[in-house]
Amino acid sequence: MNYFSFPPIILLSFFWLLACSTGPVQENPSSPYRDDLGVSITGEKNQLGKGLQKPDILSQVNSGSGPQLKTGRQFNKQKVKGVEPVIALALGPGLYGVTGHISLLKLFQRNKTPIRIISGYGLASVVAAYYAMGVTPEIIEWKFFKTLKAVAGLRPYSKKWLEIVDKYLLKYFKGKSIQNAKLVLGLPVYDGRRGKVVIKKRGDLHQILLANLTLNNRVKGNRYQAAFQYDVFGQSDTLTKAADITIALNALGSEVTFIEGSGFLVGVFGKAAALAHRNKVKSKLYFDLPVGATPLDSTKDISDYMRKCELYGKEVTEKLDSYTAQWISENKE
């Protein structure tokens, strides 16, 4: 892919300042994108990761929220030999860059990496949901390619864009519940009523995924919206309590640009990039996908990008194997 001939870059340091601000991302009221995006942030309180709900995922699992599961810690109480760690995977936002997550899922599946808990932000929540439901990475890839072909040239999060994404990607989840996933699925969303990010482990999967594609309460009457506007990887604390090893995959680089975006979208995703970087310390296995300076809404050379992610994934799996071996060694009888 050509990473060099793009619009002026937005430096991460600028977004770092945004991430430390106390209010949600604002849009210029005179912006021509306002009517299209339907921005409405009146009366909302930005917690920016504070007050993050930390539910006991596994206790919920064992009471009907997904598959039955024991962690390595639970096994260790009984000093059982040969136990493998429970691995959680958190997929960061990145618009079309989340296709890189699919490449990593292919590697994990090929290596029989025991991913037992999965989470995702924004469009990555859709990747996580498909995988949690037992859909193969190859089928997920096909669905995303079909969708990206249909939305090419459209402004992300516009009404037409949302309609197409709902039709091609989200329709599969209608009538399905989060707790019916084959893996433990925890989806972070921003709860407008409670003024904080929460982890959804039960409920209508289609509606929660739609919320993950909702910026600043675009859908009237929907109390939930995309969590990545306020937090990225902050929920790793929750996953860590439920898992023995947590992997965080970041699909946002230090440069945020769009082909058909607006200043509002640049601000939202730039802030998310800064939040992901700030929370990298929450995960011992944090990895930045090789997104480069490609515009987030570019559908060009996606296949090349995914191949680069697959090559990079070898480094990820090597570090994970090393970390897993260390964990097993430390938790033997």
C-alpha positions as CSV (number, residue, x, y, z in Angstrom):
1,M,0.0,0.0,0.0
2,N,1.1,3.5,-0.6
3,Y,1.4,5.2,2.8
4,F,2.8,8.5,1.8
5,S,0.5,10.3,-0.6
6,F,-2.3,11.2,1.8
7,P,-3.9,14.4,3.2
8,P,-2.0,16.3,6.0
9,I,-1.4,14.1,9.0
10,I,-2.8,14.7,12.4
11,L,-0.2,14.2,15.1
12,L,-0.9,11.9,18.0
13,S,0.4,14.5,20.4
14,F,-2.5,16.7,19.5
15,F,-4.9,13.9,20.3
16,W,-3.2,13.2,23.6
17,L,-4.3,16.6,24.7
18,L,-7.8,15.8,23.5
19,A,-7.8,12.5,25.5
20,C,-7.0,14.4,28.6
21,S,-9.8,16.8,28.2
22,T,-12.9,16.6,30.4
23,G,-15.6,16.7,27.7
24,P,-16.7,14.7,24.7
25,V,-15.5,15.5,21.3
26,Q,-17.4,18.6,20.0
27,E,-18.3,19.5,16.5
28,N,-18.5,22.9,15.0
29,P,-22.2,23.8,14.9
30,S,-21.8,25.3,11.5
31,S,-20.2,22.1,10.1
32,P,-22.0,20.8,7.0
33,Y,-21.7,17.3,8.5
34,R,-23.8,18.1,11.5
35,D,-27.2,17.2,10.0
36,D,-25.8,14.0,8.5
37,L,-24.1,12.8,11.7
38,G,-26.9,14.0,14.0
39,V,-24.5,15.0,16.8
40,S,-26.2,15.5,20.1
41,I,-24.1,15.6,23.2
42,T,-26.2,17.8,25.4
43,G,-26.3,16.8,29.1
44,E,-23.9,13.9,28.6
45,K,-21.1,13.4,31.1
46,N,-17.7,12.2,29.8
47,Q,-16.1,9.8,32.2
48,L,-13.2,9.1,29.9
49,G,-12.7,5.7,31.3
50,K,-13.6,6.6,34.9
51,G,-16.2,4.6,36.6
52,L,-15.8,1.7,34.2
53,Q,-18.1,-1.0,35.2
54,K,-16.2,-4.1,36.1
55,P,-18.6,-7.0,36.2
56,D,-17.5,-10.6,37.1
57,I,-17.7,-12.0,33.6
58,L,-17.2,-15.6,34.7
59,S,-19.9,-15.5,37.4
60,Q,-22.3,-14.2,34.7
61,V,-21.1,-16.9,32.3
62,N,-21.9,-19.6,34.8
63,S,-25.4,-18.2,35.3
64,G,-26.4,-18.2,31.7
65,S,-24.3,-15.6,29.9
66,G,-22.5,-17.8,27.4
67,P,-20.4,-21.0,27.7
68,Q,-19.3,-22.5,31.0
69,L,-15.7,-21.6,31.8
70,K,-13.1,-22.0,34.5
71,T,-10.0,-19.9,34.6
72,G,-6.5,-21.3,35.2
73,R,-6.6,-19.5,38.6
74,Q,-9.6,-21.6,39.5
75,F,-7.9,-24.8,38.4
76,N,-4.7,-23.8,40.3
77,K,-6.6,-23.7,43.5
78,Q,-6.9,-27.5,43.0
79,K,-3.2,-27.8,41.8
80,V,-4.2,-29.5,38.6
81,K,-1.3,-30.3,36.3
82,G,-1.3,-29.4,32.6
83,V,-3.9,-26.7,32.7
84,E,-3.8,-24.1,30.0
85,P,-4.4,-20.4,30.7
86,V,-7.7,-18.7,29.7
87,I,-6.8,-16.1,27.0
88,A,-8.9,-12.9,26.4
89,L,-8.6,-10.9,23.3
90,A,-9.5,-7.2,23.0
91,L,-9.9,-5.7,19.5
92,G,-9.4,-2.0,19.2
93,P,-11.3,0.4,16.9
94,G,-9.9,1.5,13.5
95,L,-12.7,1.7,11.0
96,Y,-11.6,-0.4,8.0
97,G,-8.2,-1.0,9.7
98,V,-10.1,-3.6,11.9
99,T,-9.7,-6.0,9.0
100,G,-6.2,-6.5,10.3
101,H,-7.8,-8.2,13.4
102,I,-9.2,-10.9,11.0
103,S,-5.6,-11.7,9.9
104,L,-4.6,-12.3,13.5
105,L,-7.7,-14.4,14.2
106,K,-6.6,-16.6,11.3
107,L,-3.2,-17.1,12.9
108,F,-4.7,-17.8,16.3
109,Q,-7.0,-20.4,14.8
110,R,-4.2,-22.0,12.8
111,N,-2.0,-22.2,15.9
112,K,-5.0,-23.5,18.0
113,T,-4.6,-20.5,20.4
114,P,-7.3,-21.0,23.0
115,I,-9.1,-17.7,22.8
116,R,-11.9,-18.0,25.4
117,I,-13.0,-14.4,25.9
118,I,-13.3,-11.7,23.2
119,S,-14.2,-8.1,23.1
120,G,-14.2,-5.3,20.5
121,Y,-14.7,-1.6,20.0
122,G,-16.5,0.1,17.1
123,L,-16.4,-1.9,13.9
124,A,-14.1,-4.3,15.7
125,S,-17.0,-5.3,17.9
126,V,-18.6,-6.9,14.7
127,V,-15.4,-8.9,14.1
128,A,-15.5,-10.1,17.8
129,A,-19.1,-11.0,17.6
130,Y,-18.8,-13.1,14.5
131,Y,-15.8,-14.9,15.9
132,A,-17.6,-15.5,19.2
133,M,-20.5,-17.0,17.4
134,G,-18.3,-19.5,15.7
135,V,-17.9,-17.9,12.3
136,T,-14.6,-18.7,10.7
137,P,-12.1,-15.8,10.0
138,E,-12.3,-16.7,6.3
139,I,-16.1,-16.1,6.3
140,I,-15.7,-12.9,8.4
141,E,-13.1,-11.7,5.8
142,W,-15.5,-12.4,3.0
143,K,-18.3,-10.5,4.7
144,F,-16.1,-7.5,5.3
145,F,-14.8,-7.4,1.7
146,K,-18.3,-7.5,0.4
147,T,-19.3,-4.7,2.8
148,L,-16.3,-2.5,2.0
149,K,-16.9,-2.8,-1.7
150,A,-20.5,-1.5,-1.1
151,V,-19.5,1.5,1.1
152,A,-16.4,2.6,-1.0
153,G,-16.6,6.3,-1.5
154,L,-19.2,6.9,1.2
155,R,-18.6,9.1,4.3
156,P,-18.3,6.8,7.3
157,Y,-21.2,7.0,9.7
158,S,-23.4,8.8,7.2
159,K,-27.0,7.5,7.0
160,K,-26.3,5.6,3.8
161,W,-23.2,4.1,5.2
162,L,-25.0,2.9,8.3
163,E,-27.8,1.4,6.2
164,I,-25.3,-0.6,4.1
165,V,-23.2,-1.8,7.1
166,D,-26.4,-2.9,8.8
167,K,-27.6,-4.8,5.7
168,Y,-24.3,-6.5,4.9
169,L,-22.7,-7.0,8.3
170,L,-25.2,-6.7,11.1
171,K,-28.3,-8.5,9.6
172,Y,-26.8,-11.8,10.6
173,F,-27.1,-10.9,14.3
174,K,-30.8,-10.1,14.3
175,G,-32.6,-12.3,16.8
176,K,-29.3,-13.4,18.5
177,S,-28.3,-12.7,22.1
178,I,-24.8,-11.9,23.4
179,Q,-25.1,-14.7,26.0
180,N,-25.7,-17.3,23.2
181,A,-22.2,-16.9,21.8
182,K,-19.8,-19.9,21.7
183,L,-17.1,-17.8,23.4
184,V,-17.5,-15.4,26.2
185,L,-18.4,-12.2,24.5
186,G,-18.2,-8.8,26.4
187,L,-19.0,-5.7,24.4
188,P,-18.1,-2.3,25.8
189,V,-20.7,0.5,25.1
190,Y,-21.2,4.0,26.5
191,D,-24.4,4.1,28.6
192,G,-25.8,7.7,28.3
193,R,-28.1,7.3,31.3
194,R,-25.4,6.2,33.6
195,G,-22.7,8.4,32.1
196,K,-20.0,5.7,31.8
197,V,-18.7,2.8,29.8
198,V,-20.2,-0.6,30.7
199,I,-19.5,-4.1,29.5
200,K,-22.6,-5.8,27.9
201,K,-22.6,-9.6,28.4
202,R,-26.3,-10.2,27.8
203,G,-29.0,-8.8,25.6
204,D,-29.9,-8.1,22.0
205,L,-26.6,-8.6,20.0
206,H,-27.8,-6.7,17.0
207,Q,-28.8,-3.6,19.0
208,I,-25.5,-3.6,20.9
209,L,-23.5,-3.8,17.7
210,L,-25.5,-1.0,16.2
211,A,-24.7,1.0,19.4
212,N,-21.0,0.4,18.7
213,L,-21.5,2.1,15.4
214,T,-23.4,5.0,16.9
215,L,-21.5,8.3,17.6
216,N,-22.8,10.7,20.2
217,N,-26.3,9.2,20.3
218,R,-27.0,9.5,16.6
219,V,-29.9,7.0,16.9
220,K,-32.7,8.8,18.7
221,G,-33.9,6.9,21.7
222,N,-30.9,4.6,21.9
223,R,-29.3,5.0,25.3
224,Y,-26.1,3.3,24.2
225,Q,-23.3,4.5,21.8
226,A,-19.8,3.6,20.8
227,A,-17.5,3.2,23.8
228,F,-14.3,4.2,21.9
229,Q,-15.3,7.8,22.1
230,Y,-14.6,7.7,25.8
231,D,-12.4,4.6,26.5
232,V,-10.2,2.2,24.6
233,F,-8.8,-0.9,26.4
234,G,-9.8,0.4,29.8
235,Q,-12.0,-2.7,30.1
236,S,-8.8,-4.7,30.1
237,D,-9.0,-4.6,33.9
238,T,-12.3,-6.5,33.6
239,L,-10.9,-9.0,31.1
240,T,-7.8,-9.5,33.3
241,K,-10.0,-10.5,36.2
242,A,-11.7,-13.1,34.1
243,A,-8.7,-14.3,32.2
244,D,-5.2,-15.4,32.8
245,I,-3.7,-13.7,29.8
246,T,-5.1,-10.6,28.0
247,I,-4.1,-9.6,24.4
248,A,-4.9,-6.1,23.2
249,L,-4.7,-5.4,19.4
250,N,-4.6,-1.7,18.4
251,A,-5.7,-0.8,14.9
252,L,-5.2,3.0,15.2
253,G,-1.8,4.6,14.3
254,S,-0.4,7.9,15.4
255,E,-1.7,9.5,12.2
256,V,-5.4,9.8,11.7
257,T,-6.8,10.9,8.3
258,F,-9.9,10.3,6.2
259,I,-10.8,10.5,2.5
260,E,-14.4,11.3,3.0
261,G,-14.4,12.2,6.7
262,S,-14.9,15.4,8.7
263,G,-13.1,17.3,11.4
264,F,-15.5,15.6,13.8
265,L,-14.5,12.1,12.8
266,V,-10.8,13.0,12.9
267,G,-11.3,14.3,16.4
268,V,-13.2,11.2,17.5
269,F,-10.7,8.7,16.1
270,G,-7.7,10.8,17.1
271,K,-8.9,10.8,20.6
272,A,-9.4,7.1,20.5
273,A,-5.9,6.6,19.3
274,A,-4.6,8.5,22.2
275,L,-6.8,6.6,24.7
276,A,-5.5,3.3,23.3
277,H,-1.9,4.4,23.7
278,R,-2.6,5.6,27.2
279,N,-4.2,2.3,28.3
280,K,-1.5,0.1,26.7
281,V,0.0,-0.4,30.2
282,K,-3.2,-2.2,31.2
283,S,-2.3,-5.2,29.0
284,K,1.1,-6.9,29.1
285,L,0.5,-8.2,25.6
286,Y,-0.3,-5.0,23.7
287,F,0.3,-4.8,19.9
288,D,0.0,-2.1,17.3
289,L,-1.1,-3.4,13.9
290,P,1.0,-2.0,10.9
291,V,-1.7,0.5,9.9
292,G,0.8,3.2,8.7
293,A,-0.7,6.4,7.5
294,T,-3.5,5.0,5.4
295,P,-6.8,6.9,5.7
296,L,-9.1,5.1,8.0
297,D,-11.9,4.9,5.3
298,S,-9.6,3.8,2.5
299,T,-10.8,0.5,0.8
300,K,-7.7,0.4,-1.5
301,D,-5.2,-2.4,-1.0
302,I,-7.0,-3.9,2.0
303,S,-5.6,-7.3,0.9
304,D,-2.0,-6.0,1.1
305,Y,-2.7,-4.6,4.5
306,M,-4.1,-7.9,5.8
307,R,-1.1,-9.7,4.5
308,K,1.2,-7.3,6.4
309,C,-0.9,-7.9,9.5
310,E,-0.5,-11.7,9.1
311,L,3.2,-11.3,8.8
312,Y,3.3,-9.1,11.9
313,G,1.1,-11.7,13.6
314,K,3.9,-14.1,13.7
315,E,5.6,-11.8,16.1
316,V,2.4,-11.6,18.2
317,T,2.1,-15.4,18.3
318,E,5.7,-15.8,19.3
319,K,5.4,-13.4,22.2
320,L,2.1,-15.0,23.2
321,D,3.6,-18.5,23.1
322,S,6.5,-17.3,25.2
323,Y,4.2,-15.6,27.7
324,T,1.9,-18.7,27.8
325,A,4.9,-21.0,28.5
326,Q,6.0,-18.8,31.3
327,W,2.5,-18.8,32.8
328,I,2.3,-22.6,32.6
329,S,5.7,-22.9,34.3
330,E,4.7,-20.5,37.1
331,N,1.4,-22.3,37.7
332,K,2.5,-25.9,37.7
333,E,1.9,-27.9,40.9
